[in-house]
Amino acid sequence: MYPSETAFKRITGTTNRPLALHQALIAEDERIKLVSGIDLRTGVEEVVARLQEQIPDIATVTHVFFTAYIEEKTPETMKTTNTYILEVAIQAAEKAAPNMQTFILQTGGNGYGLEFPDQVQVKTPLSESLPRIPEPLASKVFYYAQHDLLTAASYKKKWIFSEIRPQVIVGFSPSSNFMNLAQGLGALLSLYKEVKGAGTSFPFPGTLSGYNATFTDTSQDILAKMEIFAALNPETCGNGTIINVADGPTITWAQLWPRLCEHFGIVGSGPRDDGVSIQDFVSKHKDAWLDIAKRHGLSEKVVEQMNWAFIQFVLVDFAFDREYDLTYSRNLGFTEKVDTVHGYITAWERMRQAKILPPKGF
């Protein structure tokens, strides 16, 4: 465990949908518990009742990590829904866990306006000292509303909060995830190899500018360590502090793409005018995934449930520099880093173990 075996006496994770420890690839340990059926949309009283019913020692909880997210169709409903579930979580935590000391909020790159590349001037490297993007776009960023809610809720309270801001998160999820880039890429590269054959060339599906644009991905293990670091260092990381977190070095797809493709036994090359359309390729070759799934005992719904529009957005539409400045987190004392390719491979190995992707070299 990070940073040590004794950092926490116990850890309890909560989910809405049913999830067992083995499904999440979490080792059995009497100090670790996973509780399902906690639906933040049901309101404070219902959530408190469920927490107290399923977690007898809930009153001893001191550190709360909030990573819940609900996808909606419009920015307005996104803001309303996701601010509401955060408000429920705060109030429920205050009632059920009166000894709460720290509340960690996980947000993302939209805090820098990255979802509006045609309307916001993105100045890199992106640092925490940058002001919020201007109106009317600012009102569409629900992270701002969440931060303001926590600022007001924690005023004159004995608990404090930190906002941890990753960029694109590279990691494993045991269930369908709306923004799982690693799973989408893993499925795409597996499918491409199945259709085209080992050793074939796979041109980057985006543009040349996107291929050479600079960015900083955030592997899930680095993200978890940063959030734990912030929770255990409230004197320097609390009081509403915003902290960037990423793997470390600035990268480009020109650096990543060949190495990621190599892991699947194909050759990654630069973009071409007649390159592959991700969504068209996946749609055309869904039957090939069914063949892979049947041979290796995988879920047949992986390709069908994947949000390919998100994968397209990251690979094709993110054709601009967007790297993070990590100076602040380094000055705080957080020095963890990882090779981004290693982060992808770690996530893929976990997916293979969970029967989401075929074995390496299939």
N, C-alpha and C positions, 0 to 999 in steps of 0.2 A: 504494500500500500504506500501511497505517496502522502506526505514526505517520510513517514515512518509507520511501523506496525502499530504504534500507540498514539497516533495523532488524534484518532477518534475512538471512543469506546464502542460505538455501534453506528451502523449506517442503514437507513431505511429509505428505499426508493418507492415512489408512488407513480402509478400509471392509471389511465382510464380504461384502456382495453386490457384484457387478460394477458399476463406475461409471467412466465416462470423464470427462475434464475438460470436454469440450464439453457433456455431459449436465448437468453441475453448473453450466454457464454460467461456467466459469473460463477466462480467456484463456490461450492457449498461452504459456508462459514457461519457459525452460530451468531456472529456479530453483524451479519449482513442479512437484511430482509427486504423482500419486494412485495408490495401491496398493490393490488389492482382494484378497479372499481371506484376510483376517486375522480369524479366528474366535476370539475370546477364550474361548469355551467349550471349546476343544480342549486347554487347559492351557499352562503356562509354557514347557515345552521346545519344543512344537510352534510356539507363537507366536514364540519367539526364532528358531527355525530359519527360519520364513517371513519374518520381518523381515530377517534377515541375508541371505537368498537374494534378496529383492526390493529391498532398500535397501542397496546396497554401502557407503554412507557413514553407516550407522545409528549407528556409534560416535561420530560427531561431534554427534549430537543433544543439545541443551542444554535445550530447553523442550518439555514434553509437555502436551497438552490432552486431557482425557478427557471425552467427551460421549456415550459409549455407553449404551444403555438397552435392556432386554429386558422386554417386557410379559408378565406371568404372571397366573394366575387368582385367586390369594389373596395377601394381604399377606405371609404367611410365605414363600411361594415367591418373591415379588418381592424380598424382603429377601435370601434365600439366593442367588438367581441373580445379582442386581445387585451384591452385595457380592463374590461370587466372581469375576466378570469384572473388577472393579476390582482385586482382589488379584492376578489373573493379569497385568493390565496393569502394575501397579507392579513386580512381580518381573521381568517380561519387560523392562521399560524399564531396570531396574537392571543386568540382565545384558547386554542388547544395546547400551545407551547409558550407559556408565559415567561419562560427563561430564555427565549430567543435573543441572541446577541447580534447575529449578522444575517443579512438577507442578500443573496447574490442574484442579480438579474443578468441573464444572457441575452444580448441583442445581436447586432450584426452590421455589415457594411452599409446598409441602407441609412444608417445614422450619418453617413457622409454623402448621401444623395446618389448612391451608385445605381439605383433603379431608374434614375432620370438622366442618363448620360447626354441626351440631346438638349437638356434644359438647364443643367447645372455644370458649372466649370469645376472639374475635378482637379484639384491642385495636389500633386504628390511630392513627397510621401505624405500620406494622410496621418495627421497627428491629432491627438485628443484635444489640443488647444484650439482647433478650428471651430469657428462659429457654426451654429445650425444653418441649414440651407434656408433661403428666403421663402416667404409666403408667395403664392398660395400653396407651394409644394410642401412646405414644412408641415402643414396640417394633414398631409397624407402619410406622414411617417409616424406610425403608431409607437415606435420606440421612444420618441420624444414625450408622448403622452404618458407612457409607462414610467419614464424617468421622473417626470413631474409628479406623478401620482406617488411614487416612492418618496420623493423629497417632502411632500406634504404629509404623508402618512408617518414618516419617521421623525418629524419635527418634535423636539423635546421628549422623545422616547429614549429608552435605554438601549435600543438596538439601532444599528446603522446599516447602510447598504452600499454595495458597489455595483457598477455596470461593467460587465466584461464584454468586449466587442470583438468577436472573431470576424474573419472574412469568410470566404467559402469554406465550409466545414467538410473535411475529408474523413469519413469514418464508416463504421458498421452500425446498422440498425436491424434488429431481428424481424421487424415488420415493415410494411410498406411505408415509405417516407417521402413526403412531397418534394423535398429538396436534397436528395441523396446523390450527389455527383459521382462519388466513388462507385456506387452500385450501378448507376446508369452507364458509366464508362466501362465497368467490368462486363456488364451484359452486352454492350455494343461491341467491344473488342472480341469477346467470345463468339458473338454472332458473326462478326466479320471473318474471323478465322474459319468458322464452320462453313461459311458460304464460299469464300475465296480460296481457302487452303493455307496451310502453314507456309511461312516464308514470303507471302505476297505483300505488296506495298499498300499501305493505307494512308492516303494523303490527308493531312489535317483538314477537317470539314469546315473550318472557318476561313477568315481572310488573312492576307499577309500581314496586315496591321495588327490583327488579333493574335497572330502567331508570334509576333515580336513584342507585344504589349507586356509591360511589367506588372507583376502582382505578387501577393503573398497568401498562399492557402493556409488553412489552420487544421492540422490533424487533430482528431478527437482526443488523443491522449495528452497532447500539449494543452488543449483547451481545458480539459479536466484539471490538469495540474495548476494552470493559472487560476482557475476558480477556487481551488482549494487554497492556493497561496494567498489569494485575496481574503478569503474567509478567516485564515489564521493570522493575518497581519492587519487587523482593523485600524491600528493607529496610523498606518501609512496608506492603506487602501480603502478605508471607509469614507464616511461623510459624502456619499454620492459620487465618489471618484469614478471616472470613466477610464478603462484601461484596454488598449489594443492587445490582441494576442494573435500570433502567427507562428509558423514553423521556424522562421528565422530569415535566411537569405532571400533576397528578391529573385524571382524566377520568371521565365517566359514559357509559353507552350513550345517554342523552338527547342528549349532545353528538356522539357518534360515529355513531349509527345513521343519521340523516338524510344526513350527508355520505358515508357508505359507500354507501348506496343511490343517492344522486345520481350517483356514479361509474358506476353500471350503468344509468342512465337511468330509474330508478324513484324513487318518493317514499317516504322512510322516515318513519313516524309512530309515535306512542306506542302502548303495548300496549292491546289490547281484550279483553273477556271472550270474544269469539268469534274470537280470533286464530288464526293458523296453528300447527299442531303440526309442528315441523320434520321429525320422522321420518315422520309420516303423509304430509306433502306430498311428500317425496322419494320415498317408496315408491310413491305413487300416480302420480308423473309420471316414472318412470325412462325411459319411452319418449321423452319430450321431450328428455332428455339425449342419447339415441342420435341423435336428429335433429340436435342441435347439433353433436355429435361428427362426424357424417358430413359436414355442411356445411363444417366448418372443419378437418377433418383432425386431430381430437383423439383422445385415448385414450377408448374407450367405457367403460372400467372405473373412471373417476374417481369417479363417484357410488357405484358398487357397493363400491369398496374403502374409501371414506371411513368413519371411525368417527363416525357420527352421534350416538351416545350421548354422546361427548365434546363435540360441538358443543352438544347439548342441555344438558349439564351446565354449560358455561360461560355460555351465554346465559340459561338458565332457573334452574338451581339455585344459581348464584353470586349470590344476591340479597341480598348484604350488603357493607358497606364492607370493603375489603381493600387499600388503597393502601400503597405502600412509603414509608418514610422514606429519602431519598437523602442526608441530611446527611453521613454517614460517607464515602461515595465522593467527595462534593464536597470535603470537608476533605482527602482524600488527594490531590486535584488532578485528578480525573477530572470534566470539565465538559461532556462531549459530551451533546447532547440532540437530539430530533427530534420533530416533530409526529406523533402516533400515526397519524393518517389517512395521512400521507405514507408511514409505514412499511407500512401495508396496501397502498397503491397501488404502492409499489416491489415488494412481494412479488407482487402480481397481474401486474405487467408482466413480471416474470421468469417467472411461470407461463405467460403468453401466449407468451413467446418459446420456452418448452419444450413448447408445445402441450398444456398442461393445461387452460387456460381459453380461451374464444373471444376474438377481438379486441374491444377496446373499441368500443362502439357497434354491435355485431353485430346 
